Each structure stands twice: as structure tokens, then as C-alpha cells.
Amino acid sequence: MSAEGPAPATFLVSHTLPASDRLVDDPDFGLDFTRVLHREQRFAHARPVVPGDALTCTVHVESIKTVAGNDVLTTRTEVAAGDETVSTVWTTLFVRGDA
């Protein structure tokens, strides 16, 4: 990130993707990442990320739906700098079912 201005809008993926690792790696959740296809990414920015922001991410499972034997998982990640919401990021994954 440039020290002279705000980060690009998609910069937050570099924080939200690792934040989801606890969910992806949780054996009780049962997600087989070898069967995952990234389907959609959406951002709702409250303000730009700027140099000096110490970001925290809180991941929520927003929905899990089964469609034709496949799962569609949507997570919502709240990104904050201190007590201020910076952005909300939705990630939708398609998880191929058993053949």
C-alpha cells in the first residue's frame, strides 16, 4: 500500500482471505477446499483503507444452501479499523458435491 494515499478497493482481500482460514481449516465445519470454486466477491466500503489503519476482520457464515447436490457458502467479513467499520466483504463459494 502506498504511504501517500488510500489502498485500492480490492486490497481488503489480502486480509479477508486469511481471516477465513479458521473456518476453512476447521474439521468440524467439514469444508473440502479441493472441491471449492470461488463464485463471487462483493464489497461495501464505508471509507478507504489508509496507511496506519490496524485492520481486524470478523468472519460470519451468512448462508449455506444446497443446490442440485452442491453447496453454496456465503461468508460476510466485517473489516474494522479500531471501532470504525471500514468495509463489509461478502464471499460466495461453490462447493462441488459428491459425483
N, C-alpha and C positions, 0 to 999 in steps of 0.2 A: 504494500500500500504506500502510495506517495505521501511524504510528510507535508506536502503542500496543499492537499485538498481531500475531498471525500473519496472513499473507496467505491469501485464500480458496484452497481446494484447486485450483481451475482456473486460478489466477494463472500457473502454470508454462507454459501455452500461449503466453503473451506472450514466453517465452524459447525454448521448443522449436520453435515455428513458424519464427522467423528462423534458428534453428540448422540447420534442414533446407534452407535456401535454397541452400547449396553443392551439395547433392545434386540438388535440383530444377533448378537453373540449369546443371548440368554437361552440356554437349552430348554427351559420351561416354556418359553414363547413358541419354540418349535419352527422358526423360520429357516428354511433351507435356501441359503443365499445363492446356491448354484442354479436354482430354478427361478431367479428373480430377473425381471426386466423393468427398467425404470420407465415409467409411463408419463409422469407429469410433474412439473415443479411450478409452484406459484408463490409470488411474493406480495406482501402488503407492507410497504415501508412507511414507518411513522416519521423517520428522519434519516438522513445519510449517516453511515458509519464514518467517523473521523479519527485521525490519529489521536492516540491517547485513550480511546474507548477500551475499557476492560469488559469484554463481552461474556455473558453467560447464556446458556441455552437450556431450555426446559422442553423435553420431548413428550408429546401426548399421542396416544393412539386415538385418532379421530374416528376411524371406521375400519371394519373388516367385513367384506362382502364376498360371498361365493357366487361366481357367475360361470355357468357351464362347467363346473368341476374345478375351476381355477379361483384363486383368492385374489382380491384386490384390496390392498392395505394402504390406508391413507394416514400419515402422521402429520401433526401440526407442531412446529417448533417455535416457541416464543423466544425471541432474542432480546436481551436487555443489556443496557449499559448502566450499571448501578440499579437504581429503582425505576429507570426510564425504559419503556418499551421502545426498541429501535425498529423491529420488524417481526412479522409473523411469516413463517415459511411452511408451505404445505408440500409434502412429497407423496406421490402416489406410485406404488409399486404393484406390478402384475406378477403373481406367483403361480407358475405353471403347476397344475395338479398332476396326479399320477396318470400315466398313459394307459 
